[in-house]
Amino acid sequence: MGLLIFPVFAILGFALHFSALPNFFHFRWQRPPYDAGRLFDALTAGHGGHFMMAHVIVDLSLPFLVLIVMVLGLYLYRSAPWLALLGVAVGMVGLLALAGVMASWLGFGAINHVAPADYPGARSALIELTRIQGALGWHTYVSYGAFIGVMMLAAGLWLRRQFPGWAMGCLIVGCTLFLLFMDMDNWMLIGTVLMGAGLVPVMRRLWRAEK
């Protein structure tokens, strides 16, 4: 059951980004510039609860993404040990970076404690800090490895016919949506749903093994 905690938590976290259901259906093909000024206004006005809660929930889901990588790696190791080790290594490095990204975004919530007299400087600082550059940029791009690792493992399991092709295909397509539309919550929510569907046969096999 632990395999599905990541998709369930992540779906909830992404859903909290939408103030109304119609906003979910506003799909973009390119990531727009991040509106850090809007985030600043929400945090300083005390309306950043959804932002913080969403990131806390997604952050709490990451240990279960580690579990997914390890379980997929163990199944693949039986027939393709080198690919399994490579996929797990790429996934783990990406997960370490992803944890750093989540910690950075959670840290931005401290803006809520800035004195009003310091708002102009704090706004400028937040705008610079949220740009995908420097340490945040490096961690963001390395974090893609978390999903590349899952894709590598899923592709290996598909080629080795250890799980149904549709299930591993769902994992690959779901991770691809993360890579193509990172930080675009509706696309990532769909990607998470696909990942959850792809993990169902893996979870069933684990259940059978425990009986």
C-alpha positions as CSV (number, residue, x, y, z in Angstrom):
1,M,0.0,0.0,0.0
2,G,3.0,2.3,0.6
3,L,3.6,2.5,-3.1
4,L,0.4,4.5,-3.6
5,I,1.1,7.0,-0.8
6,F,3.3,9.1,-3.1
7,P,0.7,9.5,-5.8
8,V,-2.2,10.1,-3.3
9,F,-0.2,12.7,-1.4
10,A,1.1,14.3,-4.5
11,I,-2.4,14.5,-6.1
12,L,-3.7,16.2,-3.0
13,G,-0.8,18.6,-2.9
14,F,-1.2,19.6,-6.6
15,A,-4.9,19.9,-6.2
16,L,-4.4,22.5,-3.4
17,H,-2.8,24.8,-5.9
18,F,-6.2,25.4,-7.6
19,S,-8.6,27.8,-5.9
20,A,-11.4,26.7,-8.2
21,L,-12.1,23.7,-10.4
22,P,-12.1,25.6,-13.7
23,N,-8.5,26.7,-13.1
24,F,-7.4,23.1,-13.4
25,F,-8.5,23.0,-17.1
26,H,-6.3,26.0,-18.0
27,F,-3.6,24.0,-19.7
28,R,-0.4,25.6,-21.0
29,W,2.2,24.2,-23.3
30,Q,5.0,26.3,-21.9
31,R,5.8,27.2,-18.4
32,P,4.9,30.9,-17.8
33,P,7.3,33.2,-15.8
34,Y,6.7,32.6,-12.1
35,D,4.7,35.3,-10.5
36,A,6.7,35.8,-7.3
37,G,5.0,39.1,-6.6
38,R,1.7,37.4,-6.3
39,L,3.2,34.8,-4.0
40,F,4.7,37.7,-1.9
41,D,1.3,39.4,-1.6
42,A,-0.4,36.2,-0.6
43,L,2.2,35.3,2.1
44,T,2.3,38.8,3.6
45,A,-1.5,39.0,3.6
46,G,-1.8,35.7,5.5
47,H,-3.3,33.9,2.5
48,G,-0.4,31.6,1.8
49,G,-1.9,28.6,3.7
50,H,-2.7,26.6,0.6
51,F,0.7,27.3,-0.8
52,M,2.5,26.1,2.4
53,M,0.1,23.1,2.9
54,A,0.5,21.9,-0.7
55,H,4.3,22.0,-0.5
56,V,4.3,20.3,2.9
57,I,2.1,17.4,1.6
58,V,4.3,16.9,-1.5
59,D,7.4,17.1,0.7
60,L,6.0,14.3,2.9
61,S,5.3,12.2,-0.2
62,L,9.0,12.1,-1.2
63,P,10.1,9.2,1.1
64,F,7.4,7.0,-0.6
65,L,8.9,8.0,-4.0
66,V,12.2,6.6,-2.6
67,L,10.2,3.4,-1.9
68,I,8.9,3.2,-5.4
69,V,12.4,3.5,-6.9
70,M,13.8,0.8,-4.6
71,V,10.9,-1.6,-5.3
72,L,11.2,-1.2,-9.0
73,G,14.9,-1.5,-8.8
74,L,14.7,-4.8,-6.8
75,Y,12.3,-6.3,-9.4
76,L,14.6,-5.3,-12.3
77,Y,17.8,-6.4,-10.6
78,R,16.8,-10.0,-11.0
79,S,17.1,-9.8,-14.8
80,A,19.1,-6.6,-15.5
81,P,21.3,-5.8,-12.5
82,W,23.3,-3.0,-14.2
83,L,20.3,-1.2,-15.5
84,A,18.6,-1.6,-12.1
85,L,21.6,-0.1,-10.3
86,L,21.9,2.8,-12.8
87,G,18.2,3.6,-12.6
88,V,18.2,3.5,-8.8
89,A,21.4,5.7,-8.7
90,V,19.9,8.3,-11.0
91,G,16.6,8.2,-9.1
92,M,18.2,8.7,-5.7
93,V,20.5,11.5,-6.8
94,G,17.4,13.2,-8.3
95,L,15.4,12.6,-5.1
96,L,18.1,14.3,-3.0
97,A,18.0,17.3,-5.2
98,L,14.2,17.3,-5.2
99,A,14.2,17.3,-1.4
100,G,16.4,20.4,-1.6
101,V,14.0,22.1,-4.0
102,M,11.0,21.4,-1.7
103,A,13.0,22.7,1.3
104,S,13.8,25.9,-0.6
105,W,10.1,26.6,-1.5
106,L,9.0,25.9,2.0
107,G,11.6,28.3,3.3
108,F,10.0,31.1,1.3
109,G,7.1,31.0,3.8
110,A,9.3,33.0,6.2
111,I,8.3,36.1,4.1
112,N,5.2,36.1,6.3
113,H,7.3,37.3,9.2
114,V,8.9,40.3,7.4
115,A,8.0,43.7,8.9
116,P,5.8,45.9,6.5
117,A,8.6,48.5,6.4
118,D,10.8,46.0,4.8
119,Y,8.3,44.8,2.1
120,P,9.9,46.5,-0.9
121,G,13.3,44.8,-0.3
122,A,11.7,41.5,0.7
123,R,9.6,41.5,-2.5
124,S,12.7,42.0,-4.7
125,A,14.6,39.3,-2.8
126,L,11.8,36.8,-3.2
127,I,11.6,37.5,-6.9
128,E,15.3,36.8,-7.3
129,L,15.2,33.7,-5.1
130,T,12.4,32.1,-7.0
131,R,14.2,32.4,-10.4
132,I,15.4,29.1,-11.6
133,Q,19.0,30.0,-11.4
134,G,22.0,29.5,-9.1
135,A,21.6,26.8,-6.4
136,L,17.8,26.6,-6.9
137,G,18.3,26.1,-10.7
138,W,21.0,23.5,-10.2
139,H,18.8,21.5,-7.7
140,T,15.8,21.9,-9.9
141,Y,17.4,20.4,-13.0
142,V,19.2,17.6,-11.1
143,S,15.8,16.8,-9.4
144,Y,14.6,15.6,-12.9
145,G,16.7,12.6,-12.2
146,A,14.1,11.3,-9.8
147,F,11.7,10.8,-12.7
148,I,14.3,9.8,-15.2
149,G,15.3,7.0,-12.8
150,V,11.7,5.8,-12.6
151,M,11.4,5.9,-16.4
152,M,14.6,3.8,-16.8
153,L,13.4,1.2,-14.3
154,A,10.0,1.1,-15.9
155,A,11.4,0.7,-19.4
156,G,13.6,-2.1,-18.2
157,L,10.7,-3.9,-16.5
158,W,8.6,-3.5,-19.7
159,L,11.4,-4.9,-21.9
160,R,11.9,-7.8,-19.5
161,R,8.1,-8.4,-19.5
162,Q,8.0,-8.5,-15.7
163,F,4.9,-6.3,-15.6
164,P,2.1,-5.4,-18.0
165,G,3.2,-3.0,-20.8
166,W,0.3,-0.7,-20.1
167,A,1.4,-0.3,-16.4
168,M,5.0,0.5,-17.2
169,G,3.8,2.8,-20.0
170,C,1.7,4.7,-17.5
171,L,4.8,5.2,-15.3
172,I,6.9,6.4,-18.3
173,V,4.2,8.8,-19.6
174,G,3.5,10.1,-16.1
175,C,7.2,10.8,-15.5
176,T,7.5,12.4,-18.9
177,L,4.7,14.9,-18.0
178,F,6.7,15.9,-15.0
179,L,9.8,16.4,-17.0
180,L,8.0,18.4,-19.8
181,F,5.7,20.5,-17.5
182,M,7.6,20.8,-14.2
183,D,5.9,23.3,-11.9
184,M,2.6,23.2,-14.0
185,D,0.3,21.7,-11.5
186,N,-2.5,20.4,-13.7
187,W,-0.1,18.5,-15.9
188,M,1.8,17.2,-12.9
189,L,-1.4,16.0,-11.3
190,I,-2.3,14.1,-14.5
191,G,1.2,12.6,-14.5
192,T,0.8,11.5,-10.9
193,V,-2.5,9.8,-11.6
194,L,-0.8,7.9,-14.4
195,M,2.0,6.9,-12.1
196,G,-0.5,5.7,-9.5
197,A,-2.2,3.5,-12.2
198,G,1.1,2.1,-13.3
199,L,2.0,1.1,-9.7
200,V,-1.2,-1.0,-9.1
201,P,0.2,-4.2,-10.7
202,V,3.5,-3.7,-8.7
203,M,1.5,-3.3,-5.5
204,R,-0.6,-6.4,-6.3
205,R,2.6,-8.5,-6.8
206,L,3.9,-7.3,-3.5
207,W,0.7,-8.3,-1.8
208,R,0.9,-11.8,-3.3
209,A,4.5,-12.2,-2.2
210,E,3.6,-11.3,1.4
211,K,0.9,-14.0,1.6
